[in-house]
Amino acid sequence: MMLAEQATYQATTVHKWLSDQLGQQRELLLIIDRLAEPDPVQILFSADLMQDYVNLYQGTEFADLADIGPWLVAVGVSEIVRIQSLLDAPERNWGWLASADHIDLTALAQHWRERMQIEEQGQRSLYRFQDNRIIARHLAELAPAQQPLLLGPLNSALCWDGERWRCFDNARPGPYPAPFEAPWLTLPEPDTVARGVQRHNLTLWLWQQHPTLTAGLAERVVLDAWLDEQLNQAEHWQWHSPEQLRFLLQYRLNLVLASHSFWTPHPVESPEQHFLRCQAFFTKLECPRT
């Protein structure tokens, strides 16, 4: 399919989905990923669309990450034309669009807050349901009977999967309060997706634990590219545990320590010995201030 034909097809998919939802008198919701560039929330404020919304991290234990967390934004029928710039640029991965017979932001906020925190093998992370690529892949791979557990009160979703728009209808919309099964968390992640999720969780950790140094780094480099560089280094050294990755990032934030020759592995060292030697050395130095 030629590029022009493909663009027309994708636009038709969006138009048909919107027409179907409005024809059934459903209300619309934007699920926004604030890590997208440019910031979608700022675009929505500029378009005077931020009348009814929820910042999902605000009022939770993740409140210090509220500036980069997911938002739910209700969109009126008359306001659809003002989100056209987002619909025309799905490759920015700004989030996704959903519909419901009635948008109850309080109920929807509770639904997603119950799903956004993951506890696994003693480690805690955040589920990036606001990332259109992740939610599209999970909805596509779940059985129809499992999709309502994820979509909850939403009747339908329109998500860009990284290559094309995907539509998902919820066969049984309604509340699915905790405790509930989470089959989407058992789906195997492609390497690129797994790296993206890992990078996201480490980005949140950096901003939470070392905000000043992270802000300074972000002024000098593209943070995602820097993180990829560190993760590639960790993979080369066979440092895989969360403790090892966080240690590496913490001390690499400091420009002086990042270039220290002590990082170089010794020829006879195992990965664990290399890590323990570096850990003992760098923790004796003055800790980077945050």
Secondary structure, DSSP 8 states (H G I E B T S, - for coil): --HHHHHHHHHHHHHHHHHHHHHTT-EEEEEE-TTSSS-HHHHHHHTT-TTSEEETTTTSTTGGGGGGS-EEEEE-GGGGGGGHHHHT-GGG--EEEEEESS--HHHHHHHHHHHHEEEETTEEEE--TTSHHHHHHHHHHS-TTTHHHHHTT-SEEEEE-SSSEEEEE-SS-S---SS---GGGGS---HHHHHHHHHHHHHHHHHHH-HHHHHHHHHHS-HHHHHHHHHHHHHHHT--SHHHHHHHHHHHSSHHHHT-GGGS--TT--HHHHHHHHHHHHHHS-----
